[in-house]
Amino acid sequence: MTAYAYFDTFLGKMTMTAVKDALTGLWFTKDSEEIMQETESAVFGETKHWLKRYFTGEKPDFSPKFLLEGTTFRRIVWEILLTIPYGETTTYGAVAAEAARRMGKVRMSAQAAGGAIGHNPVCLIVPCHRVIGADGSLTGYAEGLWRKEALLRLESTGHIQ
C-alpha cells in the first residue's frame, strides 16, 4: 500500500509517497493533482528533516531510504545523478556518456539520458535539477525551469535571492 504525505516549501507544496519504509516518490504537487489523505510511513519523518535542512540552505549529510523503480537504463541514469555533488552541475551529454560507459556502449544520446532524467521519481534527493544543457542553459526540468533556477541558486549561495 502506498503512503502519502506533504511538505510545504517556498517553491510550492511537495508530495511524498512511500511503500513500506522506503520513499518511492517526491515531487512538487501540481495544482490539478488530487490531494490524498496523509498516511504514516517512518521514512516521511526523515524526508521532512532532509527537506527542512535543504530548504534552509544546508547540505544534508544523509539521505532518507528510497527505492527507485524503473528500467535498467533509467536506474543507471538515476545512479549517475546521485554522484553530482551538491552545488555543482553537469550536462545531459556528460550523463549520457557515463551511462554509455557503464552499459558498455560506445555512445548514447543526450536526449535518451534526458528522457530518463525526466522520469526521476524522487526529485531533489536524486538531483535531476543539477543537469543543464551543453551551453550552460537551464533546460528540461519537469518541475519548472523557475524552480530549477531557484534550486541551483539555493545550492550555490545558501538562499533563493
Secondary structure, 3 states (H helix, E strand, C coil): CEEEEEEEECCEEEEEEEECCEEEEEEECCCCCCCCCCCCCHHHHHHHHHHHHHHCCCCCCCCCCECCCCCHHHHHHHHHHCCCCCCCCEEHHHHHHHHHHHHCCCCCCHHHHHHHHCCCCECCCCCHHHEECCCCCCCCCCCCHHHHHHHHHHHHHCCCC
